[in-house]
Amino acid sequence: MAAATTCPLTGRVGVWTPARELRPRTRPIRQELVTDLDRCPFCDTAADDDRLVPGHVDLGAGRWFAMRNIYPPLDGPTGSATLVVGPDHGPTLTHLHPGLEDAWTSLLTLQLVLAAREPQRWSLLTTAVGTSAGASQQHPHAQVLTPATVPPITEQVQRRLTDPAVLAQLWDERCAVAEAGGLRLVAPPVPLGPEDLLLVPAAAAPVEAIDPRAVARMIVGWLRAVQELQAKAGRPFAAGSRPEALDGPAPIDVKVLLHAQLPDGTGRWWAELQVTEAHAPGVAAAPLVDVVHPPAAHAERFRGRC
């Protein structure tokens, strides 16, 4: 049966019909990033490299360090952008391997350290893997963006997160995927893609209160579930990529967007977990979104897998 719903957070309208997903179409060919270590701007960084900024962590996944972005999306009067860079060229942040949770924990820990240096500004902690997510390098890395001006949609979303009616929709048990350590994975009311989820603290909390290990565990559970669902559906991974080949291209493209509360304390931190290769072209700019699965069905696919 055809249906439509409005996302209480973003205001996007999601629409779906039973016939929509039956239309014939080909899966886009994923563009691969350069895996050549000699061309990587992050490998073999010297101790006196002028791009380095103070900040590093070593929590069991090697030494993650901070670096100035020489091609920043924000700079000077518009804000700042600082990179968090992993110690090794591979494996990527979507390869499933024993050290993946440690890698995500290290990345998130250093992102939080860098964000705390500009408490008067709103921060977006963003991690992209693959070209469809916006990454330009294969080497594991992330960014901390602190714009001088808070985006209006961000202000709207954070105020909505203080509304009990909005939270009631997010906490609907039919949309619940997993809960642990005070964190909830839920199906978005209107996702941009069929494998996206939201990660939200059960109680309002600032970004400074994040437990990086708990968040990393949730992210890794989601990555595992996505790859399990893709394998079950018979969907091929990237050309030349095999999930077990830890020195190759990322098996899937993802973006993790962790939003801080507003500078005045309004709202709470929350995160978007996106499989960007499954997004329709230009979907992020659309107010009307094709949705593959209604929220309850979307959640059911992931429940028990994360």
C-alpha positions as CSV (number, residue, x, y, z in Angstrom):
1,M,0.0,0.0,0.0
2,A,1.3,3.4,-0.9
3,A,2.2,5.6,2.1
4,A,4.0,8.8,3.1
5,T,5.4,10.2,6.3
6,T,7.2,13.3,7.4
7,C,10.4,13.1,9.4
8,P,9.9,14.9,12.7
9,L,13.6,15.8,12.7
10,T,14.5,16.9,9.2
11,G,11.0,17.8,7.8
12,R,11.7,15.6,4.7
13,V,8.7,13.7,3.3
14,G,9.3,10.0,2.6
15,V,7.1,8.2,0.1
16,W,6.9,4.5,-0.8
17,T,4.8,2.2,-2.9
18,P,5.0,-1.6,-3.3
19,A,5.9,-1.3,-7.0
20,R,8.6,1.3,-6.7
21,E,11.5,-1.1,-5.8
22,L,10.5,-3.5,-8.6
23,R,11.5,-1.1,-11.4
24,P,14.5,-2.4,-13.4
25,R,17.8,-0.6,-12.7
26,T,21.5,-1.3,-12.5
27,R,23.6,-0.9,-9.5
28,P,26.0,2.1,-9.9
29,I,29.7,1.2,-10.4
30,R,31.6,2.5,-7.3
31,Q,34.6,4.7,-8.0
32,E,37.6,3.4,-6.2
33,L,40.1,5.5,-4.3
34,V,43.8,5.4,-4.9
35,T,45.4,2.6,-2.8
36,D,49.0,3.4,-3.8
37,L,51.0,4.3,-0.7
38,D,53.5,6.4,-2.6
39,R,50.7,8.8,-3.6
40,C,49.0,8.9,-0.1
41,P,49.3,12.3,1.7
42,F,49.0,10.7,5.1
43,C,51.5,7.8,4.9
44,D,54.9,8.2,6.5
45,T,54.2,11.7,7.9
46,A,57.4,13.1,9.4
47,A,57.5,14.4,12.9
48,D,58.3,17.9,11.7
49,D,55.6,18.0,9.0
50,D,54.1,21.5,9.2
51,R,50.6,20.1,8.7
52,L,50.6,18.5,12.1
53,V,48.7,20.0,15.0
54,P,48.9,19.0,18.7
55,G,46.8,16.0,19.5
56,H,47.2,12.2,19.3
57,V,45.9,9.0,20.9
58,D,47.1,5.4,21.0
59,L,44.4,3.1,22.4
60,G,45.4,-0.2,20.9
61,A,45.0,0.6,17.2
62,G,48.2,2.5,16.7
63,R,48.9,6.2,16.9
64,W,46.1,8.4,15.5
65,F,47.1,12.0,15.1
66,A,45.7,15.4,14.2
67,M,46.6,17.3,11.0
68,R,45.7,20.6,9.4
69,N,43.6,20.1,6.3
70,I,45.5,21.8,3.4
71,Y,42.3,21.7,1.3
72,P,39.8,22.8,4.1
73,P,36.1,23.1,3.6
74,L,36.1,25.7,6.3
75,D,38.9,28.3,6.9
76,G,39.4,31.7,8.5
77,P,36.1,33.6,8.8
78,T,34.0,30.6,7.9
79,G,35.4,28.3,10.6
80,S,37.9,25.5,11.0
81,A,38.5,21.9,9.8
82,T,41.0,19.6,11.4
83,L,41.8,16.1,10.2
84,V,42.1,13.0,12.4
85,V,44.4,10.5,10.6
86,G,45.0,6.8,11.2
87,P,48.5,5.2,11.6
88,D,48.2,2.9,8.6
89,H,47.0,3.0,5.1
90,G,44.7,0.0,5.7
91,P,42.5,-1.7,6.5
92,T,39.8,0.8,6.0
93,L,37.1,1.8,8.5
94,T,34.5,-0.5,6.9
95,H,36.7,-3.7,6.7
96,L,35.5,-6.1,9.4
97,H,38.6,-7.1,11.3
98,P,39.4,-7.7,15.0
99,G,40.9,-4.2,15.5
100,L,38.0,-2.3,13.9
101,E,36.3,-1.3,17.2
102,D,39.7,0.0,18.5
103,A,40.2,2.0,15.4
104,W,36.8,3.7,15.7
105,T,37.3,4.3,19.4
106,S,40.6,6.0,18.7
107,L,39.2,8.1,15.9
108,L,36.2,9.3,18.0
109,T,38.4,10.0,21.1
110,L,40.6,12.3,19.1
111,Q,37.7,14.0,17.4
112,L,36.2,14.8,20.8
113,V,39.5,16.2,22.0
114,L,39.7,18.5,19.0
115,A,36.1,19.6,19.2
116,A,36.6,20.5,22.9
117,R,39.1,23.1,21.9
118,E,36.4,25.3,20.4
119,P,33.6,25.0,23.0
120,Q,32.0,28.3,21.8
121,R,31.2,26.8,18.4
122,W,29.0,24.0,17.2
123,S,30.9,20.9,16.0
124,L,30.3,18.3,13.4
125,L,32.4,15.2,13.7
126,T,32.4,13.5,10.3
127,T,33.9,10.3,9.0
128,A,33.7,9.4,5.3
129,V,34.8,6.1,3.7
130,G,34.7,6.0,-0.1
131,T,34.0,8.5,-2.9
132,S,30.2,8.4,-2.6
133,A,30.7,9.6,1.0
134,G,33.0,12.4,0.0
135,A,36.3,10.9,0.9
136,S,39.3,11.8,-1.3
137,Q,41.7,9.3,0.2
138,Q,41.7,5.6,1.0
139,H,43.8,6.1,4.2
140,P,41.5,6.0,7.3
141,H,40.8,9.6,8.4
142,A,38.0,11.8,9.7
143,Q,37.3,15.5,10.3
144,V,36.2,17.9,12.9
145,L,34.3,20.8,11.4
146,T,33.5,23.9,13.5
147,P,31.7,26.4,11.4
148,A,31.5,30.0,12.5
149,T,27.8,30.0,11.9
150,V,25.5,27.2,13.0
151,P,23.4,26.0,10.0
152,P,19.7,26.9,10.4
153,I,18.6,23.3,9.9
154,T,20.9,22.2,12.7
155,E,19.3,24.7,15.1
156,Q,15.8,23.4,14.0
157,V,16.8,19.8,14.5
158,Q,18.3,20.4,18.0
159,R,15.2,22.2,19.1
160,R,13.0,19.4,17.8
161,L,15.1,17.0,19.9
162,T,13.8,18.8,23.0
163,D,10.2,18.1,22.0
164,P,8.7,15.1,23.8
165,A,6.4,14.4,20.8
166,V,9.4,14.2,18.4
167,L,11.2,11.9,20.8
168,A,8.1,9.7,21.1
169,Q,8.3,9.0,17.4
170,L,12.0,8.2,17.5
171,W,11.5,5.9,20.5
172,D,8.6,4.0,18.9
173,E,9.3,0.4,19.6
174,R,8.5,-0.6,16.1
175,C,11.5,1.5,14.9
176,A,13.9,0.3,17.6
177,V,17.0,-1.7,16.3
178,A,19.3,-2.1,19.3
179,E,20.0,-0.5,22.7
180,A,23.1,-0.7,24.9
181,G,25.1,1.6,27.2
182,G,22.5,4.3,27.1
183,L,22.6,4.4,23.3
184,R,19.8,3.6,20.9
185,L,20.0,2.6,17.3
186,V,16.7,3.4,15.5
187,A,15.4,3.4,12.0
188,P,15.1,6.9,10.7
189,P,11.5,8.0,9.9
190,V,12.8,9.1,6.4
191,P,16.2,7.6,5.6
192,L,18.2,8.8,2.7
193,G,19.1,5.2,1.9
194,P,17.8,1.7,2.8
195,E,20.8,0.9,5.2
196,D,20.9,4.1,7.1
197,L,20.3,4.3,10.9
198,L,20.3,6.9,13.6
199,L,22.3,6.6,16.8
200,V,20.8,8.7,19.7
201,P,21.5,8.8,23.4
202,A,18.5,7.6,25.4
203,A,18.9,10.6,27.7
204,A,19.8,14.1,26.6
205,A,23.6,14.4,26.8
206,P,26.3,16.8,25.4
207,V,28.9,15.6,23.0
208,E,31.5,15.9,25.9
209,A,29.7,13.0,27.7
210,I,30.2,10.6,24.8
211,D,31.8,7.2,25.6
212,P,33.8,6.6,22.5
213,R,34.1,2.9,23.1
214,A,30.3,2.5,23.4
215,V,29.7,4.5,20.2
216,A,32.4,2.6,18.3
217,R,30.7,-0.7,19.4
218,M,27.4,0.5,17.9
219,I,29.0,1.7,14.7
220,V,30.8,-1.6,14.2
221,G,27.6,-3.6,14.9
222,W,25.9,-1.5,12.2
223,L,28.7,-2.1,9.7
224,R,28.5,-5.8,10.4
225,A,24.8,-5.8,9.9
226,V,25.0,-3.9,6.6
227,Q,27.5,-6.3,5.1
228,E,25.4,-9.2,6.3
229,L,22.3,-7.8,4.6
230,Q,24.2,-7.0,1.4
231,A,25.6,-10.5,1.2
232,K,22.2,-12.0,1.9
233,A,20.8,-9.9,-1.0
234,G,23.5,-11.1,-3.3
235,R,24.7,-7.5,-3.8
236,P,28.3,-7.3,-5.1
237,F,30.9,-5.3,-3.2
238,A,33.1,-2.8,-5.0
239,A,35.0,-4.0,-8.0
240,G,38.3,-5.3,-6.8
241,S,37.2,-5.3,-3.2
242,R,36.6,-8.3,-1.0
243,P,35.6,-7.8,2.7
244,E,38.3,-10.2,3.7
245,A,41.1,-8.4,1.7
246,L,42.2,-6.0,4.3
247,D,44.7,-4.2,2.0
248,G,42.2,-3.5,-0.7
249,P,39.4,-0.9,-1.3
250,A,36.7,-0.4,1.3
251,P,33.9,-3.0,0.9
252,I,31.2,-0.4,1.4
253,D,31.1,3.4,1.3
254,V,29.8,5.0,4.5
255,K,29.5,8.4,6.3
256,V,29.1,8.9,10.0
257,L,27.9,12.3,11.0
258,L,28.0,13.0,14.7
259,H,26.2,16.3,15.6
260,A,27.0,18.2,18.8
261,Q,24.4,20.0,20.8
262,L,24.1,23.8,20.1
263,P,26.7,26.1,21.7
264,D,24.1,27.3,24.3
265,G,23.5,23.7,25.4
266,T,20.2,23.2,23.5
267,G,19.5,19.6,22.3
268,R,21.8,16.6,22.5
269,W,24.4,14.9,20.5
270,W,23.2,12.4,17.9
271,A,24.6,10.7,14.9
272,E,23.6,9.7,11.4
273,L,25.0,6.4,10.1
274,Q,24.7,6.3,6.3
275,V,25.6,3.9,3.6
276,T,26.1,6.5,0.9
277,E,26.6,4.2,-2.0
278,A,22.9,3.2,-1.6
279,H,21.7,6.8,-1.8
280,A,20.0,8.0,-4.9
281,P,22.0,10.7,-6.8
282,G,21.3,14.1,-5.3
283,V,18.9,12.7,-2.7
284,A,20.4,14.7,0.1
285,A,19.0,17.9,-1.4
286,A,15.6,16.6,-2.0
287,P,12.6,17.5,0.2
288,L,10.8,14.4,-1.1
289,V,12.6,11.1,-0.7
290,D,12.0,7.7,-2.2
291,V,12.0,5.3,0.8
292,V,12.6,1.6,0.2
293,H,11.2,0.3,3.5
294,P,8.7,2.0,5.9
295,P,10.3,2.7,9.3
296,A,9.0,-0.5,11.1
297,A,10.2,-2.7,8.2
298,H,13.5,-0.9,8.0
299,A,14.1,-1.6,11.7
300,E,13.1,-5.2,11.4
301,R,15.8,-5.9,8.8
302,F,18.5,-4.7,11.2
303,R,17.0,-6.0,14.5
304,G,19.1,-8.8,16.0
305,R,22.0,-8.1,13.6
306,C,23.7,-5.1,15.2
